[in-house]
């Protein structure tokens, strides 16, 4: 079985590892019996809802019960990928399920083959992982849902504030460029008036998907208002941001959205602002908003740059 590399792999040798290390110092794991380790494992896994911490605790304690070198966990639909230890040649994989609910795939590896007894032990201790992992995944999904616009799937205003402030801090600390694009759909009210709000909702969903396709994986898209979106472009100077903005404008102008057998076309106006040395989050957004309204005043379906 091959384990694929993934850019979203989480490095757990940080906060989770440090928290566990401080606890582990108080626990003489080598002196505990197999049954005591099993009880400790069950107790520790129920002490947190953080998937990262759950897997780190499982990895550390279960290694005292079965000799192995690495643990790899993936849950594609929730974009979770975790790699612990050093991957070896011999591997055993398990699909984790609870009453038909898929909880991800876990792979253990080491340099020599696993015995039948060890495979049975894996199945036994994995049972203690199921409920804590399921609770952690549900909690993570709830947190993600709270940060997304329920209609378009783009980030909401709360996640926009968090992400943009983080990216501003990073840009200022490392002296890197940062740009934002304020995107407003032209004459959106006409769509609702002519076709109804169901059509308007469909248009917003299609627009969000079309914008996302033009962005990099490092960029972020948020629904800023009713028909306004904000794209955050880390490590992007003004000239490059203008290229992205024009590409976005052209792709939206070419978009045809089918609703009840009719094709709806749209255009968008965009305001581009690049982080200045004195900019804060609010001033950067205000400058992009000023540029957006300049684009609307000058005829719409165009890009304007903030002074």
PETABEL-V924667 format. One record per pair of residues at least 4 apart in sequence whose ideal C-beta (glycine too) atoms are under 7 Angstrom apart, sorted by the first residue. I is the first residue (numbers start at 1). J is the second residue. If there is no record, write none. Layout:
((I;J) (I;J))
This chain:
((1;91) (1;93) (1;107) (3;72) (3;87) (3;107) (6;81) (8;79) (8;81) (9;81) (9;82) (9;83) (10;52) (10;81) (10;82) (12;16) (12;17) (12;52) (12;55) (12;56) (12;82) (12;84) (13;17) (14;18) (15;19) (16;20) (16;52) (16;53) (16;56) (17;21) (17;56) (18;22) (19;23) (19;53) (20;24) (20;56) (20;57) (20;60) (21;25) (23;27) (24;29) (24;60) (27;40) (28;32) (29;37) (29;61) (29;64) (32;36) (32;37) (32;40) (33;37) (34;38) (34;65) (35;39) (36;40) (37;41) (37;61) (37;64) (37;65) (38;42) (38;125) (38;128) (39;43) (40;44) (40;61) (41;45) (41;58) (41;61) (41;62) (41;125) (41;128) (42;46) (42;128) (43;47) (44;57) (44;61) (45;54) (45;57) (45;58) (45;128) (45;129) (45;132) (46;132) (48;53) (48;54) (49;135) (49;136) (49;139) (50;54) (50;136) (51;55) (51;80) (51;133) (51;136) (51;137) (51;140) (52;56) (53;57) (54;58) (54;132) (54;133) (54;136) (55;59) (55;71) (55;73) (55;82) (55;84) (56;60) (56;84) (57;61) (58;62) (58;129) (59;63) (59;71) (59;84) (62;66) (62;125) (63;68) (65;121) (65;125) (66;118) (66;121) (66;122) (67;110) (68;108) (68;109) (68;110) (69;85) (69;86) (69;88) (69;109) (69;110) (69;111) (70;84) (70;85) (70;86) (70;87) (70;88) (70;109) (71;84) (71;85) (71;106) (71;108) (72;83) (72;107) (73;82) (73;104) (73;106) (74;80) (74;81) (74;104) (74;105) (75;80) (75;104) (75;137) (78;137) (78;140) (78;141) (80;104) (87;109) (88;109) (88;110) (88;111) (89;111) (90;109) (90;110) (90;111) (90;112) (90;113) (90;114) (91;107) (91;108) (91;109) (92;108) (92;114) (92;119) (92;122) (93;105) (93;107) (94;106) (94;126) (95;105) (96;103) (96;104) (96;105) (96;106) (96;130) (96;133) (97;101) (97;102) (97;103) (98;103) (98;130) (98;134) (103;130) (103;133) (103;134) (103;137) (108;122) (114;118) (114;119) (116;120) (117;121) (118;122) (119;123) (120;124) (121;125) (122;126) (129;133) (130;134) (131;135) (132;136) (133;137) (134;138) (135;139) (136;140) (137;141) (138;142) (139;143) (140;144) (141;145) (142;146) (143;147) (144;148) (147;155) (147;156) (147;158) (147;159) (148;153) (148;155) (148;156) (149;153) (149;154) (149;155) (149;156) (149;223) (151;201) (151;204) (151;205) (152;204) (152;205) (152;208) (152;223) (153;208) (154;208) (154;221) (154;222) (154;223) (154;229) (155;159) (155;160) (155;163) (155;220) (155;221) (155;222) (156;160) (156;222) (156;223) (157;161) (158;162) (159;163) (159;222) (160;164) (160;222) (160;224) (160;230) (161;165) (162;166) (163;167) (163;220) (163;232) (164;168) (164;232) (164;281) (165;169) (165;281) (166;170) (167;171) (167;178) (167;232) (167;234) (168;172) (168;178) (168;275) (168;281) (169;173) (170;174) (171;176) (171;177) (171;178) (171;234) (171;275) (176;235) (177;235) (177;236) (177;237) (177;274) (177;275) (178;234) (178;236) (178;275) (179;233) (179;236) (179;238) (179;241) (179;272) (179;273) (179;274) (180;230) (180;231) (180;232) (180;233) (180;273) (180;284) (180;288) (181;231) (181;233) (181;241) (181;244) (181;245) (181;248) (181;270) (181;272) (182;224) (182;228) (182;230) (182;270) (182;271) (182;288) (182;289) (182;292) (183;211) (183;228) (183;229) (183;231) (183;248) (183;268) (183;270) (184;227) (184;228) (184;268) (184;269) (184;292) (185;207) (185;227) (185;266) (185;268) (186;266) (186;267) (186;268) (186;269) (186;300) (186;301) (188;200) (188;227) (189;193) (190;194) (191;195) (191;199) (191;200) (191;203) (191;264) (192;196) (192;197) (192;200) (195;199) (195;259) (195;264) (197;201) (198;202) (199;203) (199;259) (199;264) (200;204) (201;205) (202;206) (202;257) (202;259) (203;207) (203;257) (203;264) (203;266) (204;208) (204;227) (205;209) (206;210) (206;255) (206;257) (207;211) (207;252) (207;266) (208;212) (208;221) (208;229) (209;213) (210;251) (210;252) (210;255) (211;215) (211;221) (211;229) (211;231) (211;248) (212;221) (214;244) (214;247) (214;248) (214;251) (215;219) (215;221) (215;231) (218;234) (219;231) (219;232) (219;233) (220;232) (221;229) (221;231) (222;229) (222;230) (223;229) (224;228) (224;229) (224;230) (233;241) (233;244) (236;240) (236;241) (237;241) (237;274) (238;242) (238;274) (238;305) (240;244) (241;245) (241;272) (241;274) (242;246) (242;272) (242;303) (242;305) (243;247) (244;248) (245;249) (245;270) (245;272) (245;303) (246;250) (246;303) (247;251) (248;252) (248;270) (249;253) (249;268) (249;270) (249;301) (249;303) (250;254) (251;255) (252;266) (252;267) (252;268) (253;267) (253;301) (255;266) (256;263) (256;265) (257;263) (257;264) (258;263) (259;264) (267;300) (267;301) (269;292) (269;295) (269;296) (269;300) (269;301) (269;302) (270;292) (270;295) (270;303) (271;288) (271;289) (271;290) (271;291) (271;292) (271;294) (271;295) (271;304) (271;306) (272;288) (272;291) (272;303) (272;305) (272;306) (273;284) (273;287) (273;288) (273;291) (273;306) (275;279) (275;284) (279;283) (279;284) (280;284) (281;285) (282;286) (283;287) (284;288) (285;289) (286;290) (287;291) (287;306) (288;292) (288;306) (289;293) (290;294) (290;306) (291;295) (291;304) (291;305) (291;306) (292;296) (293;297) (294;298) (294;304) (295;300) (295;302) (295;303) (295;304) (296;300) (298;302) (298;304))
